[in-house]
Amino acid sequence: MALDFLQPSRIRNTLHAYQLAKRCNEKRTMYEAIRWGEHAQFITGSTFLVDGGADVSVAE
């Protein structure tokens, strides 16, 4: 982590470190959401189950 603002001498206290970590996680999540959106494949007509799996219903 060669970024200047992440160097130990630039971090004032534990609260500041926590705030930086939260901000970095927010940015990482935003980046991953964009990446996921570019590669997402959607299942039409699916029913999501309680355990988080998907059950694809086939129309006959």
mmCIF file as Biopython writes it, N, C-alpha, C and O atoms, coordinates in Angstrom:
data_model
#
loop_
_atom_site.group_PDB
_atom_site.id
_atom_site.type_symbol
_atom_site.label_atom_id
_atom_site.label_alt_id
_atom_site.label_comp_id
_atom_site.label_asym_id
_atom_site.label_entity_id
_atom_site.label_seq_id
_atom_site.pdbx_PDB_ins_code
_atom_site.Cartn_x
_atom_site.Cartn_y
_atom_site.Cartn_z
_atom_site.occupancy
_atom_site.B_iso_or_equiv
_atom_site.auth_seq_id
_atom_site.auth_asym_id
_atom_site.pdbx_PDB_model_num
ATOM 1   N N  . MET A ? 1  ? 0.831   -1.170  0.000   1.0 0.0 1  A 1 
ATOM 2   C CA . MET A ? 1  ? 0.000   0.000   0.000   1.0 0.0 1  A 1 
ATOM 3   C C  . MET A ? 1  ? 0.879   1.237   0.000   1.0 0.0 1  A 1 
ATOM 4   O O  . MET A ? 1  ? 1.236   1.774   1.048   1.0 0.0 1  A 1 
ATOM 5   N N  . ALA A ? 2  ? 1.202   1.655   -1.158  1.0 0.0 2  A 1 
ATOM 6   C CA . ALA A ? 2  ? 2.125   2.775   -1.297  1.0 0.0 2  A 1 
ATOM 7   C C  . ALA A ? 2  ? 1.427   4.128   -1.330  1.0 0.0 2  A 1 
ATOM 8   O O  . ALA A ? 2  ? 2.085   5.152   -1.511  1.0 0.0 2  A 1 
ATOM 9   N N  . LEU A ? 3  ? 0.114   4.154   -1.160  1.0 0.0 3  A 1 
ATOM 10  C CA . LEU A ? 3  ? -0.583  5.435   -1.169  1.0 0.0 3  A 1 
ATOM 11  C C  . LEU A ? 3  ? -0.168  6.278   0.020   1.0 0.0 3  A 1 
ATOM 12  O O  . LEU A ? 3  ? -0.063  5.785   1.143   1.0 0.0 3  A 1 
ATOM 13  N N  . ASP A ? 4  ? 0.066   7.548   -0.239  1.0 0.0 4  A 1 
ATOM 14  C CA . ASP A ? 4  ? 0.570   8.459   0.788   1.0 0.0 4  A 1 
ATOM 15  C C  . ASP A ? 4  ? -0.361  8.545   1.991   1.0 0.0 4  A 1 
ATOM 16  O O  . ASP A ? 4  ? 0.105   8.530   3.131   1.0 0.0 4  A 1 
ATOM 17  N N  . PHE A ? 5  ? -1.669  8.634   1.758   1.0 0.0 5  A 1 
ATOM 18  C CA . PHE A ? 5  ? -2.594  8.826   2.872   1.0 0.0 5  A 1 
ATOM 19  C C  . PHE A ? 5  ? -2.797  7.563   3.710   1.0 0.0 5  A 1 
ATOM 20  O O  . PHE A ? 5  ? -3.456  7.623   4.748   1.0 0.0 5  A 1 
ATOM 21  N N  . LEU A ? 6  ? -2.245  6.418   3.284   1.0 0.0 6  A 1 
ATOM 22  C CA . LEU A ? 6  ? -2.353  5.184   4.059   1.0 0.0 6  A 1 
ATOM 23  C C  . LEU A ? 6  ? -1.103  4.870   4.878   1.0 0.0 6  A 1 
ATOM 24  O O  . LEU A ? 6  ? -1.041  3.834   5.539   1.0 0.0 6  A 1 
ATOM 25  N N  . GLN A ? 7  ? -0.139  5.731   4.840   1.0 0.0 7  A 1 
ATOM 26  C CA . GLN A ? 7  ? 1.088   5.517   5.611   1.0 0.0 7  A 1 
ATOM 27  C C  . GLN A ? 7  ? 0.806   5.738   7.096   1.0 0.0 7  A 1 
ATOM 28  O O  . GLN A ? 7  ? 0.041   6.634   7.454   1.0 0.0 7  A 1 
ATOM 29  N N  . PRO A ? 8  ? 1.419   4.924   7.966   1.0 0.0 8  A 1 
ATOM 30  C CA . PRO A ? 8  ? 1.165   5.040   9.412   1.0 0.0 8  A 1 
ATOM 31  C C  . PRO A ? 8  ? 1.362   6.449   9.969   1.0 0.0 8  A 1 
ATOM 32  O O  . PRO A ? 8  ? 0.650   6.852   10.889  1.0 0.0 8  A 1 
ATOM 33  N N  . SER A ? 9  ? 2.290   7.181   9.439   1.0 0.0 9  A 1 
ATOM 34  C CA . SER A ? 9  ? 2.535   8.540   9.949   1.0 0.0 9  A 1 
ATOM 35  C C  . SER A ? 9  ? 1.393   9.502   9.603   1.0 0.0 9  A 1 
ATOM 36  O O  . SER A ? 9  ? 1.264   10.552  10.232  1.0 0.0 9  A 1 
ATOM 37  N N  . ARG A ? 10 ? 0.576   9.162   8.624   1.0 0.0 10 A 1 
ATOM 38  C CA . ARG A ? 10 ? -0.534  10.033  8.199   1.0 0.0 10 A 1 
ATOM 39  C C  . ARG A ? 10 ? -1.853  9.702   8.900   1.0 0.0 10 A 1 
ATOM 40  O O  . ARG A ? 10 ? -2.799  10.487  8.831   1.0 0.0 10 A 1 
ATOM 41  N N  . ILE A ? 11 ? -1.928  8.548   9.574   1.0 0.0 11 A 1 
ATOM 42  C CA . ILE A ? 11 ? -3.159  8.141   10.250  1.0 0.0 11 A 1 
ATOM 43  C C  . ILE A ? 11 ? -3.104  8.664   11.681  1.0 0.0 11 A 1 
ATOM 44  O O  . ILE A ? 11 ? -2.220  8.300   12.457  1.0 0.0 11 A 1 
ATOM 45  N N  . ARG A ? 12 ? -4.070  9.529   12.017  1.0 0.0 12 A 1 
ATOM 46  C CA . ARG A ? 12 ? -4.034  10.257  13.287  1.0 0.0 12 A 1 
ATOM 47  C C  . ARG A ? 12 ? -4.338  9.391   14.507  1.0 0.0 12 A 1 
ATOM 48  O O  . ARG A ? 12 ? -3.654  9.492   15.526  1.0 0.0 12 A 1 
ATOM 49  N N  . ASN A ? 13 ? -5.360  8.543   14.408  1.0 0.0 13 A 1 
ATOM 50  C CA . ASN A ? 13 ? -5.762  7.723   15.553  1.0 0.0 13 A 1 
ATOM 51  C C  . ASN A ? 13 ? -6.600  6.547   15.050  1.0 0.0 13 A 1 
ATOM 52  O O  . ASN A ? 13 ? -6.789  6.379   13.845  1.0 0.0 13 A 1 
ATOM 53  N N  . THR A ? 14 ? -7.098  5.739   15.980  1.0 0.0 14 A 1 
ATOM 54  C CA . THR A ? 14 ? -7.848  4.548   15.573  1.0 0.0 14 A 1 
ATOM 55  C C  . THR A ? 14 ? -9.167  4.901   14.896  1.0 0.0 14 A 1 
ATOM 56  O O  . THR A ? 14 ? -9.612  4.187   13.997  1.0 0.0 14 A 1 
ATOM 57  N N  . LEU A ? 15 ? -9.795  5.991   15.318  1.0 0.0 15 A 1 
ATOM 58  C CA . LEU A ? 15 ? -11.030 6.422   14.658  1.0 0.0 15 A 1 
ATOM 59  C C  . LEU A ? 15 ? -10.750 6.775   13.196  1.0 0.0 15 A 1 
ATOM 60  O O  . LEU A ? 15 ? -11.511 6.392   12.308  1.0 0.0 15 A 1 
ATOM 61  N N  . HIS A ? 16 ? -9.687  7.487   12.953  1.0 0.0 16 A 1 
ATOM 62  C CA . HIS A ? 16 ? -9.311  7.862   11.596  1.0 0.0 16 A 1 
ATOM 63  C C  . HIS A ? 16 ? -9.012  6.613   10.759  1.0 0.0 16 A 1 
ATOM 64  O O  . HIS A ? 16 ? -9.394  6.536   9.592   1.0 0.0 16 A 1 
ATOM 65  N N  . ALA A ? 17 ? -8.330  5.644   11.361  1.0 0.0 17 A 1 
ATOM 66  C CA . ALA A ? 17 ? -8.040  4.387   10.658  1.0 0.0 17 A 1 
ATOM 67  C C  . ALA A ? 17 ? -9.340  3.663   10.298  1.0 0.0 17 A 1 
ATOM 68  O O  . ALA A ? 17 ? -9.484  3.147   9.190   1.0 0.0 17 A 1 
ATOM 69  N N  . TYR A ? 18 ? -10.277 3.629   11.238  1.0 0.0 18 A 1 
ATOM 70  C CA . TYR A ? 18 ? -11.576 2.995   11.002  1.0 0.0 18 A 1 
ATOM 71  C C  . TYR A ? 18 ? -12.328 3.698   9.876   1.0 0.0 18 A 1 
ATOM 72  O O  . TYR A ? 18 ? -12.903 3.036   9.012   1.0 0.0 18 A 1 
ATOM 73  N N  . GLN A ? 19 ? -12.330 5.020   9.875   1.0 0.0 19 A 1 
ATOM 74  C CA . GLN A ? 19 ? -13.008 5.788   8.833   1.0 0.0 19 A 1 
ATOM 75  C C  . GLN A ? 19 ? -12.399 5.514   7.462   1.0 0.0 19 A 1 
ATOM 76  O O  . GLN A ? 19 ? -13.124 5.377   6.476   1.0 0.0 19 A 1 
ATOM 77  N N  . LEU A ? 20 ? -11.072 5.434   7.395   1.0 0.0 20 A 1 
ATOM 78  C CA . LEU A ? 20 ? -10.400 5.127   6.130   1.0 0.0 20 A 1 
ATOM 79  C C  . LEU A ? 20 ? -10.776 3.721   5.648   1.0 0.0 20 A 1 
ATOM 80  O O  . LEU A ? 20 ? -11.033 3.515   4.462   1.0 0.0 20 A 1 
ATOM 81  N N  . ALA A ? 21 ? -10.807 2.762   6.572   1.0 0.0 21 A 1 
ATOM 82  C CA . ALA A ? 21 ? -11.155 1.390   6.209   1.0 0.0 21 A 1 
ATOM 83  C C  . ALA A ? 21 ? -12.586 1.318   5.688   1.0 0.0 21 A 1 
ATOM 84  O O  . ALA A ? 21 ? -12.842 0.630   4.700   1.0 0.0 21 A 1 
ATOM 85  N N  . LYS A ? 22 ? -13.521 2.012   6.329   1.0 0.0 22 A 1 
ATOM 86  C CA . LYS A ? 22 ? -14.912 2.020   5.879   1.0 0.0 22 A 1 
ATOM 87  C C  . LYS A ? 22 ? -15.027 2.642   4.488   1.0 0.0 22 A 1 
ATOM 88  O O  . LYS A ? 22 ? -15.756 2.133   3.637   1.0 0.0 22 A 1 
ATOM 89  N N  . ARG A ? 23 ? -14.321 3.720   4.262   1.0 0.0 23 A 1 
ATOM 90  C CA . ARG A ? 23 ? -14.346 4.400   2.960   1.0 0.0 23 A 1 
ATOM 91  C C  . ARG A ? 23 ? -13.764 3.505   1.864   1.0 0.0 23 A 1 
ATOM 92  O O  . ARG A ? 23 ? -14.305 3.434   0.761   1.0 0.0 23 A 1 
ATOM 93  N N  . CYS A ? 24 ? -12.668 2.830   2.174   1.0 0.0 24 A 1 
ATOM 94  C CA . CYS A ? 24 ? -12.061 1.923   1.193   1.0 0.0 24 A 1 
ATOM 95  C C  . CYS A ? 24 ? -12.991 0.763   0.872   1.0 0.0 24 A 1 
ATOM 96  O O  . CYS A ? 24 ? -13.110 0.371   -0.289  1.0 0.0 24 A 1 
ATOM 97  N N  . ASN A ? 25 ? -13.653 0.207   1.885   1.0 0.0 25 A 1 
ATOM 98  C CA . ASN A ? 25 ? -14.601 -0.878  1.633   1.0 0.0 25 A 1 
ATOM 99  C C  . ASN A ? 25 ? -15.771 -0.412  0.781   1.0 0.0 25 A 1 
ATOM 100 O O  . ASN A ? 25 ? -16.256 -1.155  -0.072  1.0 0.0 25 A 1 
ATOM 101 N N  . GLU A ? 26 ? -16.226 0.813   1.008   1.0 0.0 26 A 1 
ATOM 102 C CA . GLU A ? 26 ? -17.311 1.371   0.196   1.0 0.0 26 A 1 
ATOM 103 C C  . GLU A ? 26 ? -16.887 1.458   -1.272  1.0 0.0 26 A 1 
ATOM 104 O O  . GLU A ? 26 ? -17.640 1.070   -2.166  1.0 0.0 26 A 1 
ATOM 105 N N  . LYS A ? 27 ? -15.693 1.962   -1.508  1.0 0.0 27 A 1 
ATOM 106 C CA . LYS A ? 27 ? -15.190 2.096   -2.887  1.0 0.0 27 A 1 
ATOM 107 C C  . LYS A ? 27 ? -14.982 0.729   -3.530  1.0 0.0 27 A 1 
ATOM 108 O O  . LYS A ? 27 ? -15.280 0.550   -4.711  1.0 0.0 27 A 1 
ATOM 109 N N  . ARG A ? 28 ? -14.470 -0.243  -2.763  1.0 0.0 28 A 1 
ATOM 110 C CA . ARG A ? 28 ? -14.254 -1.590  -3.286  1.0 0.0 28 A 1 
ATOM 111 C C  . ARG A ? 28 ? -15.588 -2.233  -3.654  1.0 0.0 28 A 1 
ATOM 112 O O  . ARG A ? 28 ? -15.700 -2.888  -4.691  1.0 0.0 28 A 1 
ATOM 113 N N  . THR A ? 29 ? -16.598 -2.047  -2.804  1.0 0.0 29 A 1 
ATOM 114 C CA . THR A ? 29 ? -17.925 -2.598  -3.073  1.0 0.0 29 A 1 
ATOM 115 C C  . THR A ? 29 ? -18.533 -1.974  -4.322  1.0 0.0 29 A 1 
ATOM 116 O O  . THR A ? 29 ? -19.144 -2.676  -5.127  1.0 0.0 29 A 1 
ATOM 117 N N  . MET A ? 30 ? -18.375 -0.675  -4.491  1.0 0.0 30 A 1 
ATOM 118 C CA . MET A ? 30 ? -18.892 -0.002  -5.686  1.0 0.0 30 A 1 
ATOM 119 C C  . MET A ? 30 ? -18.210 -0.558  -6.938  1.0 0.0 30 A 1 
ATOM 120 O O  . MET A ? 30 ? -18.871 -0.798  -7.948  1.0 0.0 30 A 1 
ATOM 121 N N  . TYR A ? 31 ? -16.904 -0.762  -6.878  1.0 0.0 31 A 1 
ATOM 122 C CA . TYR A ? 31 ? -16.156 -1.310  -8.009  1.0 0.0 31 A 1 
ATOM 123 C C  . TYR A ? 31 ? -16.645 -2.712  -8.353  1.0 0.0 31 A 1 
ATOM 124 O O  . TYR A ? 31 ? -16.867 -3.028  -9.521  1.0 0.0 31 A 1 
ATOM 125 N N  . GLU A ? 32 ? -16.810 -3.551  -7.331  1.0 0.0 32 A 1 
ATOM 126 C CA . GLU A ? 32 ? -17.250 -4.924  -7.564  1.0 0.0 32 A 1 
ATOM 127 C C  . GLU A ? 32 ? -18.678 -4.966  -8.101  1.0 0.0 32 A 1 
ATOM 128 O O  . GLU A ? 32 ? -18.999 -5.831  -8.916  1.0 0.0 32 A 1 
ATOM 129 N N  . ALA A ? 33 ? -19.535 -4.055  -7.665  1.0 0.0 33 A 1 
ATOM 130 C CA . ALA A ? 33 ? -20.909 -4.010  -8.162  1.0 0.0 33 A 1 
ATOM 131 C C  . ALA A ? 33 ? -20.927 -3.696  -9.654  1.0 0.0 33 A 1 
ATOM 132 O O  . ALA A ? 33 ? -21.722 -4.265  -10.402 1.0 0.0 33 A 1 
ATOM 133 N N  . ILE A ? 34 ? -20.069 -2.809  -10.077 1.0 0.0 34 A 1 
ATOM 134 C CA . ILE A ? 34 ? -19.981 -2.472  -11.504 1.0 0.0 34 A 1 
ATOM 135 C C  . ILE A ? 34 ? -19.462 -3.671  -12.286 1.0 0.0 34 A 1 
ATOM 136 O O  . ILE A ? 34 ? -19.987 -4.006  -13.347 1.0 0.0 34 A 1 
ATOM 137 N N  . ARG A ? 35 ? -18.422 -4.316  -11.750 1.0 0.0 35 A 1 
ATOM 138 C CA . ARG A ? 35 ? -17.878 -5.516  -12.411 1.0 0.0 35 A 1 
ATOM 139 C C  . ARG A ? 35 ? -18.911 -6.613  -12.506 1.0 0.0 35 A 1 
ATOM 140 O O  . ARG A ? 35 ? -19.038 -7.260  -13.545 1.0 0.0 35 A 1 
ATOM 141 N N  . TRP A ? 36 ? -19.662 -6.835  -11.420 1.0 0.0 36 A 1 
ATOM 142 C CA . TRP A ? 36 ? -20.692 -7.868  -11.402 1.0 0.0 36 A 1 
ATOM 143 C C  . TRP A ? 36 ? -21.790 -7.540  -12.414 1.0 0.0 36 A 1 
ATOM 144 O O  . TRP A ? 36 ? -22.278 -8.424  -13.117 1.0 0.0 36 A 1 
ATOM 145 N N  . GLY A ? 37 ? -22.171 -6.274  -12.482 1.0 0.0 37 A 1 
ATOM 146 C CA . GLY A ? 37 ? -23.210 -5.846  -13.414 1.0 0.0 37 A 1 
ATOM 147 C C  . GLY A ? 37 ? -22.832 -6.056  -14.870 1.0 0.0 37 A 1 
ATOM 148 O O  . GLY A ? 37 ? -23.699 -6.309  -15.706 1.0 0.0 37 A 1 
ATOM 149 N N  . GLU A ? 38 ? -21.556 -5.956  -15.181 1.0 0.0 38 A 1 
ATOM 150 C CA . GLU A ? 38 ? -21.099 -6.153  -16.556 1.0 0.0 38 A 1 
ATOM 151 C C  . GLU A ? 38 ? -21.155 -7.620  -16.961 1.0 0.0 38 A 1 
ATOM 152 O O  . GLU A ? 38 ? -21.289 -7.920  -18.148 1.0 0.0 38 A 1 
ATOM 153 N N  . HIS A ? 39 ? -21.056 -8.541  -16.005 1.0 0.0 39 A 1 
ATOM 154 C CA . HIS A ? 39 ? -20.972 -9.961  -16.321 1.0 0.0 39 A 1 
ATOM 155 C C  . HIS A ? 39 ? -22.175 -10.755 -15.837 1.0 0.0 39 A 1 
ATOM 156 O O  . HIS A ? 39 ? -22.189 -11.982 -15.938 1.0 0.0 39 A 1 
ATOM 157 N N  . ALA A ? 40 ? -23.193 -10.063 -15.308 1.0 0.0 40 A 1 
ATOM 158 C CA . ALA A ? 40 ? -24.332 -10.766 -14.720 1.0 0.0 40 A 1 
ATOM 159 C C  . ALA A ? 40 ? -25.167 -11.450 -15.792 1.0 0.0 40 A 1 
ATOM 160 O O  . ALA A ? 40 ? -25.378 -10.924 -16.885 1.0 0.0 40 A 1 
ATOM 161 N N  . GLN A ? 41 ? -25.626 -12.624 -15.443 1.0 0.0 41 A 1 
ATOM 162 C CA . GLN A ? 41 ? -26.567 -13.347 -16.281 1.0 0.0 41 A 1 
ATOM 163 C C  . GLN A ? 41 ? -27.806 -13.561 -15.424 1.0 0.0 41 A 1 
ATOM 164 O O  . GLN A ? 41 ? -27.722 -14.091 -14.316 1.0 0.0 41 A 1 
ATOM 165 N N  . PHE A ? 42 ? -28.931 -13.154 -15.934 1.0 0.0 42 A 1 
ATOM 166 C CA . PHE A ? 42 ? -30.159 -13.240 -15.167 1.0 0.0 42 A 1 
ATOM 167 C C  . PHE A ? 42 ? -30.977 -14.437 -15.612 1.0 0.0 42 A 1 
ATOM 168 O O  . PHE A ? 42 ? -31.085 -14.723 -16.804 1.0 0.0 42 A 1 
ATOM 169 N N  . ILE A ? 43 ? -31.554 -15.139 -14.636 1.0 0.0 43 A 1 
ATOM 170 C CA . ILE A ? 43 ? -32.423 -16.272 -14.912 1.0 0.0 43 A 1 
ATOM 171 C C  . ILE A ? 43 ? -33.853 -15.750 -14.871 1.0 0.0 43 A 1 
ATOM 172 O O  . ILE A ? 43 ? -34.302 -15.253 -13.838 1.0 0.0 43 A 1 
ATOM 173 N N  . THR A ? 44 ? -34.568 -15.859 -15.978 1.0 0.0 44 A 1 
ATOM 174 C CA . THR A ? 44 ? -35.945 -15.386 -15.996 1.0 0.0 44 A 1 
ATOM 175 C C  . THR A ? 44 ? -36.862 -16.477 -15.485 1.0 0.0 44 A 1 
ATOM 176 O O  . THR A ? 44 ? -36.631 -17.661 -15.727 1.0 0.0 44 A 1 
ATOM 177 N N  . GLY A ? 45 ? -37.888 -16.078 -14.786 1.0 0.0 45 A 1 
ATOM 178 C CA . GLY A ? 45 ? -38.851 -17.025 -14.261 1.0 0.0 45 A 1 
ATOM 179 C C  . GLY A ? 45 ? -38.334 -17.821 -13.091 1.0 0.0 45 A 1 
ATOM 180 O O  . GLY A ? 45 ? -38.850 -18.907 -12.825 1.0 0.0 45 A 1 
ATOM 181 N N  . SER A ? 46 ? -37.335 -17.330 -12.378 1.0 0.0 46 A 1 
ATOM 182 C CA . SER A ? 46 ? -36.781 -18.105 -11.269 1.0 0.0 46 A 1 
ATOM 183 C C  . SER A ? 46 ? -37.469 -17.742 -9.969  1.0 0.0 46 A 1 
ATOM 184 O O  . SER A ? 46 ? -37.990 -16.638 -9.810  1.0 0.0 46 A 1 
ATOM 185 N N  . THR A ? 47 ? -37.465 -18.678 -9.049  1.0 0.0 47 A 1 
ATOM 186 C CA . THR A ? 47 ? -38.007 -18.480 -7.711  1.0 0.0 47 A 1 
ATOM 187 C C  . THR A ? 47 ? -36.864 -18.692 -6.734  1.0 0.0 47 A 1 
ATOM 188 O O  . THR A ? 47 ? -36.235 -19.751 -6.730  1.0 0.0 47 A 1 
ATOM 189 N N  . PHE A ? 48 ? -36.594 -17.697 -5.911  1.0 0.0 48 A 1 
ATOM 190 C CA . PHE A ? 48 ? -35.504 -17.828 -4.946  1.0 0.0 48 A 1 
ATOM 191 C C  . PHE A ? 48 ? -36.019 -18.492 -3.689  1.0 0.0 48 A 1 
ATOM 192 O O  . PHE A ? 48 ? -37.057 -18.110 -3.148  1.0 0.0 48 A 1 
ATOM 193 N N  . LEU A ? 49 ? -35.291 -19.479 -3.234  1.0 0.0 49 A 1 
ATOM 194 C CA . LEU A ? 49 ? -35.674 -20.246 -2.063  1.0 0.0 49 A 1 
ATOM 195 C C  . LEU A ? 49 ? -35.119 -19.614 -0.793  1.0 0.0 49 A 1 
ATOM 196 O O  . LEU A ? 49 ? -34.307 -18.691 -0.859  1.0 0.0 49 A 1 
ATOM 197 N N  . VAL A ? 50 ? -35.552 -20.103 0.352   1.0 0.0 50 A 1 
ATOM 198 C CA . VAL A ? 50 ? -35.118 -19.558 1.635   1.0 0.0 50 A 1 
ATOM 199 C C  . VAL A ? 50 ? -33.609 -19.689 1.810   1.0 0.0 50 A 1 
ATOM 200 O O  . VAL A ? 50 ? -32.978 -18.807 2.393   1.0 0.0 50 A 1 
ATOM 201 N N  . ASP A ? 51 ? -33.022 -20.779 1.313   1.0 0.0 51 A 1 
ATOM 202 C CA . ASP A ? 51 ? -31.584 -20.989 1.503   1.0 0.0 51 A 1 
ATOM 203 C C  . ASP A ? 51 ? -30.735 -20.173 0.525   1.0 0.0 51 A 1 
ATOM 204 O O  . ASP A ? 51 ? -29.509 -20.286 0.545   1.0 0.0 51 A 1 
ATOM 205 N N  . GLY A ? 52 ? -31.351 -19.361 -0.323  1.0 0.0 52 A 1 
ATOM 206 C CA . GLY A ? 52 ? -30.608 -18.503 -1.233  1.0 0.0 52 A 1 
ATOM 207 C C  . GLY A ? 52 ? -30.386 -19.109 -2.601  1.0 0.0 52 A 1 
ATOM 208 O O  . GLY A ? 52 ? -29.871 -18.439 -3.497  1.0 0.0 52 A 1 
ATOM 209 N N  . GLY A ? 53 ? -30.761 -20.356 -2.778  1.0 0.0 53 A 1 
ATOM 210 C CA . GLY A ? 53 ? -30.617 -20.985 -4.084  1.0 0.0 53 A 1 
ATOM 211 C C  . GLY A ? 53 ? -31.738 -20.564 -5.009  1.0 0.0 53 A 1 
ATOM 212 O O  . GLY A ? 53 ? -32.688 -19.911 -4.579  1.0 0.0 53 A 1 
ATOM 213 N N  . ALA A ? 54 ? -31.640 -20.923 -6.248  1.0 0.0 54 A 1 
ATOM 214 C CA . ALA A ? 54 ? -32.681 -20.572 -7.212  1.0 0.0 54 A 1 
ATOM 215 C C  . ALA A ? 54 ? -33.281 -21.842 -7.799  1.0 0.0 54 A 1 
ATOM 216 O O  . ALA A ? 54 ? -32.569 -22.800 -8.097  1.0 0.0 54 A 1 
ATOM 217 N N  . ASP A ? 55 ? -34.572 -21.835 -7.956  1.0 0.0 55 A 1 
ATOM 218 C CA . ASP A ? 55 ? -35.287 -22.951 -8.576  1.0 0.0 55 A 1 
ATOM 219 C C  . ASP A ? 55 ? -35.925 -22.420 -9.845  1.0 0.0 55 A 1 
ATOM 220 O O  . ASP A ? 55 ? -36.858 -21.619 -9.782  1.0 0.0 55 A 1 
ATOM 221 N N  . VAL A ? 56 ? -35.441 -22.848 -10.982 1.0 0.0 56 A 1 
ATOM 222 C CA . VAL A ? 56 ? -35.936 -22.342 -12.252 1.0 0.0 56 A 1 
ATOM 223 C C  . VAL A ? 56 ? -37.205 -23.094 -12.613 1.0 0.0 56 A 1 
ATOM 224 O O  . VAL A ? 56 ? -37.218 -24.321 -12.713 1.0 0.0 56 A 1 
ATOM 225 N N  . SER A ? 57 ? -38.269 -22.331 -12.806 1.0 0.0 57 A 1 
ATOM 226 C CA . SER A ? 57 ? -39.534 -22.956 -13.186 1.0 0.0 57 A 1 
ATOM 227 C C  . SER A ? 57 ? -39.617 -23.002 -14.698 1.0 0.0 57 A 1 
ATOM 228 O O  . SER A ? 57 ? -39.347 -22.013 -15.380 1.0 0.0 57 A 1 
ATOM 229 N N  . VAL A ? 58 ? -39.992 -24.160 -15.215 1.0 0.0 58 A 1 
ATOM 230 C CA . VAL A ? 58 ? -40.067 -24.371 -16.665 1.0 0.0 58 A 1 
ATOM 231 C C  . VAL A ? 58 ? -41.532 -24.362 -17.071 1.0 0.0 58 A 1 
ATOM 232 O O  . VAL A ? 58 ? -42.338 -25.130 -16.547 1.0 0.0 58 A 1 
ATOM 233 N N  . ALA A ? 59 ? -41.866 -23.493 -18.002 1.0 0.0 59 A 1 
ATOM 234 C CA . ALA A ? 59 ? -43.248 -23.435 -18.493 1.0 0.0 59 A 1 
ATOM 235 C C  . ALA A ? 59 ? -43.470 -24.565 -19.497 1.0 0.0 59 A 1 
ATOM 236 O O  . ALA A ? 59 ? -42.683 -24.765 -20.422 1.0 0.0 59 A 1 
ATOM 237 N N  . GLU A ? 60 ? -44.564 -25.295 -19.287 1.0 0.0 60 A 1 
ATOM 238 C CA . GLU A ? 60 ? -44.854 -26.407 -20.189 1.0 0.0 60 A 1 
ATOM 239 C C  . GLU A ? 60 ? -46.046 -26.107 -21.061 1.0 0.0 60 A 1 
ATOM 240 O O  . GLU A ? 60 ? -46.433 -26.936 -21.884 1.0 0.0 60 A 1 
#
